[in-house]
């Protein structure tokens, strides 16, 4: 059993001098917003959450990146969606993962419409990182995260073409994928274990 290690991420401050280091990984002169978090809908389901609000109350879904950081260690950009209400204002209706500072706080959000998302069958988008320290364990953790995310995406893309499976916003349904796609599953399991091995070392080094 792999012990899950979660970094203590916080909203990234707009006045930090390292902001440009993460923005440069996203695109040319992206729009950066502070978006009020309100609604506390399920973490990890931002596309579905915003889509429900649009269908129920109008407005638009705005795609981009939620910018967080492990203070002093690295900056993390996670692909995200917020709700633009009919009056033009922005609301982040999704609770951040593994955090309690949700309602009333502000999400640092970078607008980016260049990545297409199929709301009926969303695929994982790889986080982007800006490293603030020289640390081999941190780089290894990021490397294995990317391997794992790419393997997850490969599995979902492959399964979506297989009539035995159904890919929906709720996830993948069908036969156990470890039996159908053992090679991809092995890559996912191995990289998942290594992610948390290296994260544990990083967290021990930089925990307050």
Secondary structure, DSSP 4 states (H G I P E B T S, - for coil): -PPP-----EEPPTT-TTHHHHHTTT-TT--EEEEEEEEEEPTT-HHHHHHHHHHHH--EEEEEEEEEEETTTEEEEEEEEEEE-TTS-EEEEEPPTT-S--TT-EEEEEE---S---TTS------EEEE-S--HHHHHHHHHHHHHHHHHHHHHHHHHTSTT-EEETTEEESS-HHHH-HHHHHHHHHHHHHHHHHHHHHHHHH--
